[in-house]
Amino acid sequence: MLAQLAWKNIWRNKIRSLVVITSVMLGIWAGTFIMSYVFGMMEQRLSDAIENEISHIQIHHPDYDADNDPVFVIPQSQQLLDLLDEDEKVDCYSARVLAYGMINSASTSAGGKLIGVNPAQEDKLTNISQFISSGEFLDDTDKNKIVIGKRLADKLKVKIRSKVVLTFQDVDKNIIAGAFRVIGIYESYNSSLEELNIYLNDKDLLRLLGNGANHHEIALLMNDSKEVDAYSTQLSSANPGLKVETWKELSPELNLMIETMDQSMMIFLIIILVALSFGIVNTMLMAVLERVREIGMLMAIGMNRTRLFAMISLETIFMVMIATPAGLLLAFTTIEYLGTYGLDLSAIYAEGYAQYGFKPLIYPTLGVDYYIKIVQLVFITAILSSIYPAITALRLNPVTAIRKI
Amino acid sequence: MSYPQNHTNEDSVILTEKLSKTYEGIVPVKAVNQVDLEVKKGEFIALVGPSGSGKTTLLNLLGGLDSPTSGSVIIHNQDIAQLTKNQLIDFRLRNIGFVFQAYNLIPVLTARENVEFVMLLQKIPVEVRNARVDQLLKEVGLSEQANKKPSKLSGGQQQRVAVARALASKPQFVLADEPTANLDSKTAFNLLDMMAKLNEDEGITFIFSTHDQRVIERAKRVITLVDGSLESDIVKEVLVA
């Protein structure tokens, strides 16, 4: 009976109720979509970081990270690679030889990270060949050839087939140099990597560094991302002389972002709902104050305080409950569409995103559990928003309320 | 004319003892002053007096809508001043019917739903409820208008619905504050006829506050208030007899 009366009361002033319903609907849509946008962006960043940059797990000499001294190689790295080859849990890996040095062109020079790779392994692990915008990626047979990022190429004013000189320290701390030819230029979504990473054949770098056949870094991808932590522990136990790190340890800032995103987005949604709740309170207060005489009459003829409170609360809850599925449906449709076709912001924010390693084409995504959380939060907001108008109604004195014009 | 005599408490519906209500302010106003009153079952009472004489305040006190400054209101052997707010609301629901000057129907409900509403609050079973609504609407002559909302009814029809609503809970008595004030003569006369019939046939006790001479003429007992005090209490049958 109360529900029926509350429902009818909502439609006394259709325009006002529809304004509230629309504002709540748009608020839910906006909040939900922004959450999906940020989650999509973060998931994409995580996926890109793992698939193209840091992989699931990296293995180094325990002292290598301290100052990247090339002397700290992974001892008998080939034996370890053979074991990884046989392990079904491992999808793919790349063994790298690393050095930090300078790259000099005819006109200028720049710092860079030299990454000596087995081209086939590296391409399988990081899909680097897909980023080549001119020229080609390395081949096993290539000698003294390098692939650099477009930003670095622009900086050095070099192009395909240009000659450059790489200068770095060998294991004996001697400065050595080698002449290389640029055979490929890649364009990455991550501008800092594009300016830093220089790919060359691992044999070339091993030869110049003089540290035998051992690698500095093994990066690997697992078949099942859920097994990363367990496999890392397993590798650590089996190789106590090596440092085995997961992507969470390699990129703690990325892990922090992912871990705190849930709370951040919920806080964001709560802020939207708090703002909306003021609109709801305002509308319901108006609805109560323009019905003072009727509320006085209801109290006079026997509607008790609990029922009156329930009636006002139900009016608020009904309006929000109309808006919620509509808002969520609108958000779901938007997310599904853009989740499939992507939201392309390259015309506006490409530079800004690239600086932080984000792609400008975002695929929004949101798990079902977030929809449930949103419904719960909206329901709580509706109940809280109804309290003040309901209390205002309860405070009315039937004697004076009935006589209110 | 004579004052009522031989009233006993056994068939009393309302009994007030030295009932007073003072509104505090810069100058305190004694709206009701030391009123002793006994209302018996089946009475048809007009509460009259000039504006500001305390008629509405007395009705509010009798209906438990307002609390007295002193004295007591005993309804059906219950001193209503002893009840909590929620108990008082429940007491009103079960014992008192209200008819207001401005009808005060619920605009979003039909005539039928307005009458039914009080019984819904009382949690009366649906079969009983439906039968009583049908009966009440028939008695007030609005069976044909049952599914119309108040906005589609005339003032007189709305007041008839208000009377039916007031009777829906089978109250001890009905309090009506200026029920004919907003009605034209013919409509007012019809309404009074209907209420008089309900009083005669079903023994329902009515107490009206009114300025309306037509109401006063139809009343069986006329209580006059002046400056909050009971000036006269006249039972017409005694006079006629």
HADDOCK unambig.tbl for C-alpha pairs under 7 A between the chains (distance, minus, plus):
assign (segid A and resid 8 and name CA) (segid B and resid 108 and name CA) 6.11 0.50 0.50
assign (segid A and resid 9 and name CA) (segid B and resid 108 and name CA) 6.65 0.50 0.50
assign (segid A and resid 294 and name CA) (segid B and resid 104 and name CA) 6.32 0.50 0.50
assign (segid A and resid 294 and name CA) (segid B and resid 106 and name CA) 6.88 0.50 0.50
assign (segid A and resid 297 and name CA) (segid B and resid 104 and name CA) 6.62 0.50 0.50
assign (segid A and resid 299 and name CA) (segid B and resid 89 and name CA) 6.93 0.50 0.50
assign (segid A and resid 300 and name CA) (segid B and resid 65 and name CA) 6.60 0.50 0.50
assign (segid A and resid 301 and name CA) (segid B and resid 92 and name CA) 6.42 0.50 0.50
assign (segid A and resid 301 and name CA) (segid B and resid 93 and name CA) 5.64 0.50 0.50
assign (segid A and resid 301 and name CA) (segid B and resid 97 and name CA) 6.95 0.50 0.50
assign (segid A and resid 301 and name CA) (segid B and resid 98 and name CA) 6.63 0.50 0.50
assign (segid A and resid 302 and name CA) (segid B and resid 89 and name CA) 4.95 0.50 0.50
assign (segid A and resid 302 and name CA) (segid B and resid 90 and name CA) 5.78 0.50 0.50
assign (segid A and resid 302 and name CA) (segid B and resid 92 and name CA) 5.76 0.50 0.50
assign (segid A and resid 302 and name CA) (segid B and resid 93 and name CA) 4.19 0.50 0.50
assign (segid A and resid 303 and name CA) (segid B and resid 89 and name CA) 6.81 0.50 0.50
assign (segid A and resid 303 and name CA) (segid B and resid 121 and name CA) 6.81 0.50 0.50
assign (segid A and resid 304 and name CA) (segid B and resid 86 and name CA) 6.07 0.50 0.50
assign (segid A and resid 304 and name CA) (segid B and resid 89 and name CA) 5.88 0.50 0.50
assign (segid A and resid 398 and name CA) (segid B and resid 65 and name CA) 6.56 0.50 0.50
assign (segid A and resid 399 and name CA) (segid B and resid 65 and name CA) 6.02 0.50 0.50
assign (segid A and resid 399 and name CA) (segid B and resid 66 and name CA) 6.71 0.50 0.50
